[in-house]
Amino acid sequence: MIASTLIALTAPSLAFAQGPERTRRGFWFMGGLGWGTADCELCADQRVGGVAGVLALGGTLSQKLTLGASANAWVRREGDVTQTLGALDATVRFYPFSRAHLSLLAGLGVSGREVKTETAGAL
């Protein structure tokens, strides 16, 4: 019983140690499209859905460190109201283990919101 418990407890760490080492180098990029929701005071519904997108790019500083930047946007049009949300940020990603996908992410960014009506312009 004790032997089977020790094997069960150490098996994940043994498998982790035997995995292939990850290679991180060069330039990287990522993009995506999706659907998200946000609050809208001028819309018929208080919470509305809209198209969302992201574009990110960066470079590898070392096997354990990458540096990047991303832009995110969300847009919703309902009647004569168009709401846009956006964000720009810079990130640093740290990989503490060379054989795992685990990473720690830190960043700093800015975001903004714009609501326009066809009759009144930007609010």
N, CA and C atoms as a LAMMPS dump frame, in Angstrom:
ITEM: TIMESTEP
0
ITEM: NUMBER OF ATOMS
369
ITEM: BOX BOUNDS ff ff ff
-5.0000000000000000e+02 5.0000000000000000e+02
-5.0000000000000000e+02 5.0000000000000000e+02
-5.0000000000000000e+02 5.0000000000000000e+02
ITEM: ATOMS id mol type element x y z
1 1 1 N 0.82 -1.194 0
2 1 2 C 0 0 0
3 1 3 C 0.868 1.264 0
4 2 1 N 1.892 1.289 0.828
5 2 2 C 2.774 2.453 0.89
6 2 3 C 3.54 2.604 -0.421
7 3 1 N 3.994 1.493 -0.994
8 3 2 C 4.738 1.551 -2.256
9 3 3 C 3.865 2.097 -3.38
10 4 1 N 2.6 1.669 -3.446
11 4 2 C 1.719 2.163 -4.513
12 4 3 C 1.418 3.649 -4.327
13 5 1 N 1.319 4.104 -3.085
14 5 2 C 1.094 5.521 -2.825
15 5 3 C 2.306 6.342 -3.255
16 6 1 N 3.509 5.865 -2.956
17 6 2 C 4.717 6.58 -3.36
18 6 3 C 4.849 6.634 -4.877
19 7 1 N 4.512 5.551 -5.556
20 7 2 C 4.569 5.538 -7.018
21 7 3 C 3.557 6.526 -7.586
22 8 1 N 2.354 6.555 -7.023
23 8 2 C 1.32 7.475 -7.501
24 8 3 C 1.726 8.93 -7.281
25 9 1 N 2.406 9.205 -6.184
26 9 2 C 2.819 10.576 -5.903
27 9 3 C 4.018 11.011 -6.737
28 10 1 N 4.919 10.097 -7.067
29 10 2 C 6.12 10.473 -7.812
30 10 3 C 5.972 10.306 -9.316
31 11 1 N 4.973 9.579 -9.784
32 11 2 C 4.817 9.338 -11.222
33 11 3 C 4.689 10.629 -12.029
34 12 1 N 3.87 11.609 -11.6
35 12 2 C 3.792 12.839 -12.394
36 12 3 C 5.13 13.566 -12.498
37 13 1 N 5.909 13.59 -11.418
38 13 2 C 7.194 14.285 -11.485
39 13 3 C 8.19 13.517 -12.347
40 14 1 N 8.135 12.188 -12.34
41 14 2 C 9.012 11.404 -13.207
42 14 3 C 8.654 11.619 -14.672
43 15 1 N 7.373 11.634 -14.984
44 15 2 C 6.941 11.863 -16.364
45 15 3 C 7.314 13.27 -16.812
46 16 1 N 7.182 14.235 -15.923
47 16 2 C 7.529 15.618 -16.232
48 16 3 C 9.02 15.733 -16.545
49 17 1 N 9.849 15.046 -15.792
50 17 2 C 11.296 15.129 -15.977
51 17 3 C 11.746 14.461 -17.27
52 18 1 N 10.967 13.505 -17.797
53 18 2 C 11.37 12.788 -18.994
54 18 3 C 10.871 13.429 -20.28
55 19 1 N 10.049 14.449 -20.19
56 19 2 C 9.502 15.091 -21.382
57 19 3 C 10.578 15.84 -22.164
58 20 1 N 10.296 16.132 -23.432
59 20 2 C 11.281 16.854 -24.241
60 20 3 C 11.431 18.299 -23.771
61 21 1 N 12.618 18.812 -23.895
62 21 2 C 12.868 20.198 -23.522
63 21 3 C 12.274 21.121 -24.584
64 22 1 N 11.618 22.189 -24.177
65 22 2 C 11.002 23.143 -25.091
66 22 3 C 12.059 24.095 -25.633
67 23 1 N 11.935 24.438 -26.902
68 23 2 C 12.849 25.399 -27.509
69 23 3 C 12.073 26.667 -27.821
70 24 1 N 12.495 27.762 -27.253
71 24 2 C 11.877 29.058 -27.516
72 24 3 C 12.933 29.955 -28.128
73 25 1 N 12.637 30.478 -29.332
74 25 2 C 13.588 31.378 -29.976
75 25 3 C 12.877 32.174 -31.06
76 26 1 N 13.438 33.328 -31.369
77 26 2 C 12.966 34.118 -32.492
78 26 3 C 11.71 34.923 -32.242
79 27 1 N 11.093 35.315 -33.337
80 27 2 C 9.9 36.15 -33.373
81 27 3 C 8.651 35.282 -33.229
82 28 1 N 7.617 35.795 -32.582
83 28 2 C 6.35 35.079 -32.481
84 28 3 C 5.198 36.056 -32.694
85 29 1 N 4.054 35.53 -33.122
86 29 2 C 2.853 36.344 -33.266
87 29 3 C 1.623 35.485 -33.011
88 30 1 N 0.497 36.156 -32.746
89 30 2 C -0.749 35.476 -32.451
90 30 3 C -1.893 36.395 -32.846
91 31 1 N -2.945 35.842 -33.363
92 31 2 C -4.135 36.612 -33.697
93 31 3 C -5.376 35.791 -33.434
94 32 1 N -6.473 36.465 -33.204
95 32 2 C -7.708 35.74 -32.963
96 32 3 C -8.934 36.615 -33.121
97 33 1 N -10.041 35.976 -33.437
98 33 2 C -11.344 36.63 -33.523
99 33 3 C -12.31 35.889 -32.618
100 34 1 N -13.264 36.618 -32.089
101 34 2 C -14.231 35.98 -31.21
102 34 3 C -15.439 36.857 -30.971
103 35 1 N -16.136 36.563 -29.91
104 35 2 C -17.348 37.26 -29.519
105 35 3 C -17.261 37.528 -28.031
106 36 1 N -17.611 38.737 -27.613
107 36 2 C -17.572 39.078 -26.2
108 36 3 C -18.726 39.979 -25.828
109 37 1 N -18.912 40.224 -24.54
110 37 2 C -19.983 41.097 -24.069
111 37 3 C -19.401 42.256 -23.271
112 38 1 N -20.159 43.351 -23.235
113 38 2 C -19.757 44.533 -22.472
114 38 3 C -21.012 45.296 -22.051
115 39 1 N -20.866 46.182 -21.081
116 39 2 C -21.973 47.035 -20.643
117 39 3 C -22.203 48.151 -21.648
118 40 1 N -23.468 48.528 -21.844
119 40 2 C -23.811 49.61 -22.768
120 40 3 C -24.985 50.386 -22.18
121 41 1 N -24.722 51.602 -21.719
122 41 2 C -25.776 52.41 -21.105
123 41 3 C -26.79 52.921 -22.123
124 42 1 N -26.374 53.129 -23.383
125 42 2 C -27.259 53.693 -24.398
126 42 3 C -28.013 52.638 -25.206
127 43 1 N -27.704 51.357 -24.994
128 43 2 C -28.338 50.287 -25.775
129 43 3 C -29.622 49.82 -25.097
130 44 1 N -30.464 49.125 -25.868
131 44 2 C -31.716 48.595 -25.32
132 44 3 C -31.43 47.597 -24.193
133 45 1 N -30.438 46.74 -24.379
134 45 2 C -30.008 45.812 -23.329
135 45 3 C -28.813 46.428 -22.611
136 46 1 N -28.709 46.221 -21.304
137 46 2 C -27.584 46.779 -20.555
138 46 3 C -26.279 46.034 -20.809
139 47 1 N -26.35 44.771 -21.212
140 47 2 C -25.154 43.976 -21.521
141 47 3 C -25.327 43.442 -22.934
142 48 1 N -24.408 43.789 -23.825
143 48 2 C -24.553 43.432 -25.233
144 48 3 C -23.316 42.695 -25.732
145 49 1 N -23.497 41.92 -26.791
146 49 2 C -22.4 41.178 -27.39
147 49 3 C -21.871 41.885 -28.627
148 50 1 N -20.621 41.609 -28.952
149 50 2 C -20.011 42.203 -30.135
150 50 3 C -18.792 41.418 -30.575
151 51 1 N -18.299 41.751 -31.743
152 51 2 C -17.128 41.089 -32.31
153 51 3 C -15.875 41.554 -31.567
154 52 1 N -14.986 40.61 -31.261
155 52 2 C -13.739 40.92 -30.562
156 52 3 C -12.561 40.357 -31.349
157 53 1 N -11.425 41.032 -31.255
158 53 2 C -10.234 40.552 -31.936
159 53 3 C -8.981 40.911 -31.171
160 54 1 N -7.925 40.152 -31.411
161 54 2 C -6.638 40.399 -30.763
162 54 3 C -5.518 40.134 -31.763
163 55 1 N -4.473 40.934 -31.668
164 55 2 C -3.259 40.739 -32.445
165 55 3 C -2.087 40.98 -31.5
166 56 1 N -1.188 40.006 -31.408
167 56 2 C -0.033 40.123 -30.512
168 56 3 C 1.222 39.69 -31.251
169 57 1 N 2.337 40.298 -30.888
170 57 2 C 3.624 39.92 -31.467
171 57 3 C 4.731 40.211 -30.476
172 58 1 N 5.861 39.57 -30.7
173 58 2 C 6.973 39.781 -29.786
174 58 3 C 8.19 38.988 -30.186
175 59 1 N 9.135 38.945 -29.269
176 59 2 C 10.381 38.243 -29.51
177 59 3 C 10.826 37.487 -28.278
178 60 1 N 11.691 36.526 -28.499
179 60 2 C 12.223 35.702 -27.423
180 60 3 C 13.554 36.275 -26.968
181 61 1 N 13.647 36.596 -25.688
182 61 2 C 14.89 37.124 -25.131
183 61 3 C 15.819 36.002 -24.683
184 62 1 N 15.224 34.906 -24.176
185 62 2 C 15.992 33.734 -23.743
186 62 3 C 15.033 32.549 -23.688
187 63 1 N 15.531 31.379 -23.321
188 63 2 C 14.682 30.196 -23.2
189 63 3 C 13.6 30.377 -22.141
190 64 1 N 13.802 31.282 -21.212
191 64 2 C 12.848 31.464 -20.124
192 64 3 C 12.102 32.794 -20.171
193 65 1 N 12.388 33.658 -21.157
194 65 2 C 11.814 35.001 -21.145
195 65 3 C 11.427 35.462 -22.548
196 66 1 N 10.17 35.92 -22.702
197 66 2 C 9.726 36.531 -23.955
198 66 3 C 9.153 37.909 -23.653
199 67 1 N 9.213 38.775 -24.649
200 67 2 C 8.708 40.139 -24.544
201 67 3 C 7.732 40.347 -25.687
202 68 1 N 6.581 40.98 -25.415
203 68 2 C 5.601 41.148 -26.478
204 68 3 C 4.7 42.348 -26.279
205 69 1 N 3.868 42.591 -27.293
206 69 2 C 2.872 43.658 -27.261
207 69 3 C 1.607 43.13 -27.923
208 70 1 N 0.458 43.64 -27.486
209 70 2 C -0.793 43.191 -28.093
210 70 3 C -1.789 44.338 -28.187
211 71 1 N -2.707 44.189 -29.129
212 71 2 C -3.816 45.121 -29.31
213 71 3 C -5.103 44.3 -29.302
214 72 1 N -6.072 44.739 -28.516
215 72 2 C -7.367 44.07 -28.405
216 72 3 C -8.461 45.066 -28.771
217 73 1 N -9.5 44.598 -29.436
218 73 2 C -10.612 45.483 -29.793
219 73 3 C -11.933 44.726 -29.692
220 74 1 N -12.989 45.47 -29.391
221 74 2 C -14.353 44.947 -29.326
222 74 3 C -15.261 46.007 -29.931
223 75 1 N -16.172 45.609 -30.828
224 75 2 C -17.055 46.564 -31.502
225 75 3 C -18.484 46.032 -31.495
226 76 1 N -19.434 46.94 -31.233
227 76 2 C -20.855 46.591 -31.263
228 76 3 C -21.623 47.751 -31.883
229 77 1 N -22.468 47.44 -32.858
230 77 2 C -23.337 48.446 -33.464
231 77 3 C -24.78 48.002 -33.275
232 78 1 N -25.581 48.887 -32.701
233 78 2 C -27.003 48.613 -32.489
234 78 3 C -27.775 49.878 -32.828
235 79 1 N -28.557 49.819 -33.89
236 79 2 C -29.284 51.007 -34.333
237 79 3 C -28.3 52.082 -34.758
238 80 1 N -28.403 53.263 -34.154
239 80 2 C -27.463 54.338 -34.485
240 80 3 C -26.345 54.482 -33.45
241 81 1 N -26.185 53.486 -32.56
242 81 2 C -25.148 53.522 -31.524
243 81 3 C -24.039 52.524 -31.871
244 82 1 N -22.798 53.02 -31.926
245 82 2 C -21.627 52.16 -32.124
246 82 3 C -20.727 52.311 -30.909
247 83 1 N -20.425 51.201 -30.267
248 83 2 C -19.561 51.21 -29.084
249 83 3 C -18.275 50.454 -29.421
250 84 1 N -17.136 51.051 -29.092
251 84 2 C -15.838 50.445 -29.365
252 84 3 C -15.012 50.441 -28.081
253 85 1 N -14.424 49.3 -27.767
254 85 2 C -13.497 49.165 -26.644
255 85 3 C -12.16 48.715 -27.219
256 86 1 N -11.063 49.208 -26.669
257 86 2 C -9.756 48.802 -27.162
258 86 3 C -8.709 48.84 -26.066
259 87 1 N -7.649 48.077 -26.268
260 87 2 C -6.551 48.046 -25.301
261 87 3 C -5.237 47.769 -26.018
262 88 1 N -4.184 48.398 -25.532
263 88 2 C -2.814 48.145 -25.984
264 88 3 C -1.995 47.8 -24.75
265 89 1 N -1.173 46.763 -24.843
266 89 2 C -0.356 46.423 -23.682
267 89 3 C 0.981 45.819 -24.085
268 90 1 N 1.911 45.893 -23.158
269 90 2 C 3.234 45.275 -23.295
270 90 3 C 3.331 44.19 -22.231
271 91 1 N 3.902 43.043 -22.597
272 91 2 C 3.954 41.921 -21.665
273 91 3 C 5.344 41.29 -21.615
274 92 1 N 5.629 40.705 -20.475
275 92 2 C 6.82 39.886 -20.269
276 92 3 C 6.317 38.537 -19.772
277 93 1 N 6.758 37.467 -20.411
278 93 2 C 6.343 36.119 -20.016
279 93 3 C 7.578 35.344 -19.56
280 94 1 N 7.476 34.754 -18.356
281 94 2 C 8.574 33.99 -17.767
282 94 3 C 8.179 32.523 -17.694
283 95 1 N 9.035 31.647 -18.221
284 95 2 C 8.835 30.197 -18.183
285 95 3 C 9.792 29.612 -17.142
286 96 1 N 9.306 29.257 -15.946
287 96 2 C 10.209 28.771 -14.898
288 96 3 C 10.78 27.377 -15.167
289 97 1 N 10.1 26.556 -15.974
290 97 2 C 10.555 25.191 -16.243
291 97 3 C 10.774 25.016 -17.741
292 98 1 N 11.895 24.447 -18.126
293 98 2 C 12.204 24.302 -19.551
294 98 3 C 11.39 23.208 -20.228
295 99 1 N 10.797 22.293 -19.472
296 99 2 C 10.052 21.187 -20.072
297 99 3 C 8.545 21.319 -19.906
298 100 1 N 8.062 22.48 -19.557
299 100 2 C 6.627 22.644 -19.32
300 100 3 C 6.103 23.879 -20.039
301 101 1 N 4.792 23.909 -20.215
302 101 2 C 4.14 25.068 -20.825
303 101 3 C 3.794 26.138 -19.793
304 102 1 N 3.992 25.856 -18.526
305 102 2 C 3.661 26.799 -17.465
306 102 3 C 4.444 28.092 -17.643
307 103 1 N 3.743 29.227 -17.531
308 103 2 C 4.422 30.513 -17.624
309 103 3 C 3.761 31.513 -16.688
310 104 1 N 4.512 32.527 -16.324
311 104 2 C 4.014 33.643 -15.527
312 104 3 C 4.026 34.869 -16.432
313 105 1 N 2.925 35.609 -16.443
314 105 2 C 2.766 36.741 -17.352
315 105 3 C 2.594 38.024 -16.555
316 106 1 N 3.334 39.058 -16.936
317 106 2 C 3.191 40.383 -16.329
318 106 3 C 3.113 41.398 -17.456
319 107 1 N 2.364 42.459 -17.241
320 107 2 C 2.245 43.451 -18.301
321 107 3 C 1.705 44.77 -17.805
322 108 1 N 1.74 45.726 -18.717
323 108 2 C 1.251 47.067 -18.439
324 108 3 C 0.587 47.577 -19.707
325 109 1 N -0.575 48.207 -19.567
326 109 2 C -1.26 48.658 -20.767
327 109 3 C -2.23 49.788 -20.511
328 110 1 N -2.858 50.212 -21.595
329 110 2 C -3.879 51.256 -21.54
330 110 3 C -5.106 50.755 -22.294
331 111 1 N -6.264 51.275 -21.899
332 111 2 C -7.492 50.896 -22.59
333 111 3 C -8.376 52.123 -22.753
334 112 1 N -9.312 52.016 -23.672
335 112 2 C -10.215 53.13 -23.913
336 112 3 C -11.563 52.642 -24.399
337 113 1 N -12.533 53.543 -24.33
338 113 2 C -13.897 53.228 -24.739
339 113 3 C -14.465 54.431 -25.474
340 114 1 N -15.179 54.15 -26.557
341 114 2 C -15.824 55.221 -27.304
342 114 3 C -17.23 54.774 -27.677
343 115 1 N -18.186 55.654 -27.448
344 115 2 C -19.572 55.4 -27.836
345 115 3 C -19.98 56.517 -28.783
346 116 1 N -20.431 56.148 -29.984
347 116 2 C -20.858 57.133 -30.977
348 116 3 C -22.305 56.888 -31.355
349 117 1 N -23.012 57.981 -31.571
350 117 2 C -24.336 57.897 -32.177
351 117 3 C -24.278 58.654 -33.489
352 118 1 N -25.058 58.222 -34.454
353 118 2 C -25.038 58.885 -35.76
354 118 3 C -25.533 60.318 -35.668
355 119 1 N -26.403 60.604 -34.722
356 119 2 C -26.958 61.95 -34.611
357 119 3 C -26.106 62.873 -33.752
358 120 1 N -25.461 62.34 -32.687
359 120 2 C -24.738 63.207 -31.754
360 120 3 C -23.226 63.113 -31.873
361 121 1 N -22.672 62.153 -32.595
362 121 2 C -21.222 61.979 -32.663
363 121 3 C -20.714 61.223 -31.458
364 122 1 N -19.446 61.445 -31.109
365 122 2 C -18.835 60.72 -29.987
366 122 3 C -19.384 61.225 -28.666
367 123 1 N -19.632 60.301 -27.741
368 123 2 C -20.097 60.647 -26.393
369 123 3 C -19.005 60.417 -25.388
